[in-house]
Each structure stands twice: as C-alpha cells, then as structure tokens.
Amino acid sequence: MRNRWLLIGTVLGLVLFVASRALFHFVPGSHEAAAKLSRNAPYFLCALCVPLALYYLPRYRRSAVHNVEGLRLMAEGRVVAALQQFEAALPLAKSDVIPTYNIAVCQLQLWRLPDAERALGRLETRKDLTPQFRAVLCAALALAAAMQGRSKPAEQWLDAVRKWGHKPFSLAVLASAVVACRAGLWSEAREQLGQPVAQELTGPLRGLRQALGAWCQEQLTGEPRPVDAVAVFGEASPDALQAAWPELVAFLLERSRQPPVRLSAPSTGR
C-alpha cells in the first residue's frame, strides 16, 4: 500500500515515454506532436512526483520520530510506551522491517512470546534482509523459542546466528543460557551469562539475566540468593511468563521474598 502510488507514478512516466516514441515512429505526420509530448513529459512527471513527495516524506519523517522515541523509552525500561511508539511508526514507515522488529522486541520483553515469535517469523521469510540483520533476527527467534521450552528450534536459530553473524549477540547469549538452564546445565548457563556482551541487555531481559545468574549460583553451590522478580516481570504480569516457564516464575516469586544475605562483620579481637 505504501509503495503503490510510487509504482503508479513510475509506470505512468514510462507510459508517457513509450507513447512519445511510438507516436514519433509509427504515426505518420506526428513528429511535431511527439516532440511536444517528449518536451512536456518531465512536467507531467513533476506534476505526479511532487504531490507524492509532499505526501510521503512527512510520513517517513514522522515514522522516524516515533522510532527514535520508542528506542529511548525502551532504553528506560518503559516497554509499553515504547511499543505504542513503534506501532505508530509502522504504518508511516517506508519499510516495515525495523518497526516490526522493534515491536517484536517489545513483545518479547512483555513476555508475549507467541506474538513476538509470529512477528519475527514474518520478517525471517523476507529475501531483502542483510546478513547482519538476519543474525540479529535469528537471535531474537532463538530467545523466543528457548523461553517457551522449545530447545530444538532454539538451537537451530542459534546455529543460524553463527552462520549469518560474525560476533556474539546479547540475545543469542541469553537464549543459550536459557536453553542450558532448562536442560539443567547450570555451569554452562553461568558461563554464557558471564559473557561481556550479556551486559548490554536492558529492561526485563537484564532482569532475566540477573535472575538466571542467581538460579545458577544456587543450583551449583546450594546458596539461595534473593532476586528481583519485578525486574524480570517488568510491566507484564507473572501470568504472561507462567504459561511458558512456570518453574522460573515459581523461583522468582519464592526468592523475591528472601531477605538479603547479611555478611557478618569481621571480629576485632576485643
């Protein structure tokens, strides 16, 4: 829909050009008319293109403004407000790839995992994505699958990340840790969570990384640690995550009630 009028303008321009050539070559005595049509063709094209530009360029600018504001809000952890900005940007954008991806990432952080996975899946079928963006997309798909306990698809998406990408991605590292946690491979999960790129996570995904780190530590040492369940749930209710990973929700709710571990003061010898 967004490109329909641009396509129509291009087609009409080509029709004018072909008509002038055909008139010149095939219609007797039409040299003067063809020449006049050829001279006036640029004006016809301008008459078509200027209104289209006046219509579309402000829309594209408004889309960019919504997108930038959404990224700012998401960095502040205001995921619902960011989602609204990205949804406003989508119908105005020249291409729907970036707004759709940003919407999916917001849904991922609100733990609307099936919705996020569907949006990401629609993007993955496109043929016009760069290898770098495809790697980022596969990392998000890996996390969505891993959080829902579908380890095999998650591993396949992680393989795709390694195929398309040339560096580790924070979502891929988190997805690997989730797969390891769900398989009871706590040492492997802790190793993944300790990667420097995992520090780039923000919002509920950062809360998830910290909670999984505490869970790994407890499983490996037997030392229970308090966790911040609110940091994981964010603006979503526990029910949004309960259907996908009930064991994690139970751990979060239980450990969030634990008092912080107090270290005893060293003895002064008195």
HUJOHU-V135853 format. One record per residue. RES is the residue in one small letter. SS is DSSP state (~ for helix, > for strand, _ for the rest). PHI is phi as a letter, one per 20 degrees, with the letter a starting at -180 (none if undefined). NEAR is the number of other C-alpha atoms within 8 Angstrom. Layout:
BEGIN
<<RES,SS,PHI,NEAR> <RES,SS,PHI,NEAR>>
END
This chain:
BEGIN
<<m,_,none,4> <r,_,f,5> <n,_,d,7> <r,~,f,7> <w,~,f,9> <l,~,f,8> <l,~,f,8> <i,~,f,8> <g,~,f,11> <t,~,f,8> <v,~,f,8> <l,~,f,8> <g,~,f,11> <l,~,f,8> <v,~,f,8> <l,~,f,10> <f,~,f,10> <v,~,f,8> <a,~,f,8> <s,~,f,12> <r,~,f,9> <a,~,f,9> <l,~,f,12> <f,~,f,12> <h,~,e,7> <f,~,d,6> <v,_,d,8> <p,_,f,6> <g,_,m,5> <s,_,d,9> <h,~,f,9> <e,~,f,7> <a,~,f,9> <a,~,f,12> <a,~,f,10> <k,~,f,8> <l,~,f,10> <s,~,f,10> <r,~,f,7> <n,~,e,8> <a,~,g,11> <p,~,g,8> <y,~,f,7> <f,~,f,9> <l,~,f,10> <c,~,f,8> <a,~,f,8> <l,~,e,9> <c,~,f,9> <v,~,f,8> <p,~,f,8> <l,~,f,10> <a,~,f,8> <l,~,f,8> <y,~,e,8> <y,~,e,8> <l,~,f,8> <p,~,f,8> <r,~,f,10> <y,~,f,11> <r,~,f,8> <r,~,f,10> <s,~,f,13> <a,~,f,10> <v,~,f,9> <h,~,f,12> <n,~,f,12> <v,~,f,8> <e,~,f,10> <g,~,f,14> <l,~,f,9> <r,~,f,9> <l,~,f,12> <m,~,f,13> <a,~,f,9> <e,_,e,7> <g,_,n,10> <r,_,e,10> <v,~,f,12> <v,~,f,9> <a,~,f,10> <a,~,f,15> <l,~,g,13> <q,~,f,9> <q,~,f,12> <f,~,f,15> <e,~,f,10> <a,~,f,10> <a,~,f,15> <l,~,g,11> <p,_,f,7> <l,_,e,10> <a,_,f,12> <k,_,f,7> <s,_,c,5> <d,_,e,9> <v,~,f,7> <i,~,f,7> <p,~,g,13> <t,~,f,13> <y,~,f,12> <n,~,f,10> <i,~,f,12> <a,~,f,13> <v,~,f,10> <c,~,f,14> <q,~,f,13> <l,~,f,11> <q,~,f,12> <l,_,e,14> <w,_,m,10> <r,_,e,10> <l,~,f,11> <p,~,f,7> <d,~,f,9> <a,~,f,15> <e,~,f,12> <r,~,f,8> <a,~,f,11> <l,~,f,14> <g,~,f,9> <r,~,f,8> <l,~,f,10> <e,~,f,9> <t,_,f,6> <r,_,f,7> <k,_,d,4> <d,_,d,4> <l,_,e,7> <t,_,f,6> <p,~,g,8> <q,~,f,8> <f,~,f,8> <r,~,f,12> <a,~,f,14> <v,~,f,12> <l,~,f,11> <c,~,f,13> <a,~,f,15> <a,~,f,12> <l,~,f,13> <a,~,f,16> <l,~,f,15> <a,~,f,15> <a,~,f,13> <a,~,f,15> <m,~,f,13> <q,_,e,9> <g,_,m,10> <r,_,d,9> <s,~,f,9> <k,~,f,6> <p,~,g,10> <a,~,f,16> <e,~,f,10> <q,~,f,9> <w,~,f,12> <l,~,f,13> <d,~,f,8> <a,~,f,10> <v,~,f,14> <r,~,f,9> <k,~,f,7> <w,~,e,10> <g,_,d,11> <h,_,c,5> <k,_,b,4> <p,_,f,8> <f,_,d,10> <s,~,f,11> <l,~,f,12> <a,~,f,14> <v,~,f,14> <l,~,f,13> <a,~,f,15> <s,~,f,14> <a,~,f,13> <v,~,f,13> <v,~,g,14> <a,~,f,12> <c,~,f,12> <r,~,f,8> <a,_,e,6> <g,_,m,6> <l,_,e,9> <w,~,f,11> <s,~,f,8> <e,~,f,9> <a,~,f,15> <r,~,f,12> <e,~,f,8> <q,~,f,11> <l,~,f,12> <g,_,e,7> <q,_,f,9> <p,~,g,6> <v,~,f,9> <a,~,f,14> <q,~,f,8> <e,~,f,7> <l,_,f,9> <t,_,c,9> <g,~,m,14> <p,~,f,13> <l,~,f,10> <r,~,f,12> <g,~,g,13> <l,~,f,10> <r,~,f,11> <q,~,f,9> <a,~,f,13> <l,~,f,10> <g,~,f,10> <a,~,f,12> <w,~,f,11> <c,~,f,13> <q,~,f,12> <e,~,f,11> <q,~,f,9> <l,~,e,8> <t,~,d,6> <g,_,m,7> <e,_,e,7> <p,_,f,9> <r,_,c,11> <p,_,f,12> <v,_,c,11> <d,_,e,10> <a,~,f,11> <v,~,f,6> <a,~,f,11> <v,~,e,13> <f,~,f,13> <g,_,l,12> <e,_,e,8> <a,_,e,8> <s,_,e,8> <p,~,g,8> <d,~,f,6> <a,~,f,11> <l,~,e,12> <q,~,g,10> <a,_,f,7> <a,_,e,9> <w,_,b,11> <p,~,f,9> <e,~,f,6> <l,~,f,8> <v,~,f,11> <a,~,f,8> <f,~,f,9> <l,~,f,12> <l,~,f,9> <e,~,f,8> <r,~,f,11> <s,_,f,10> <r,_,e,7> <q,_,f,9> <p,_,f,5> <p,_,f,6> <v,_,f,6> <r,_,e,4> <l,_,e,4> <s,_,f,4> <a,_,f,4> <p,_,f,4> <s,_,f,5> <t,_,e,4> <g,_,n,3> <r,_,e,3>>
END
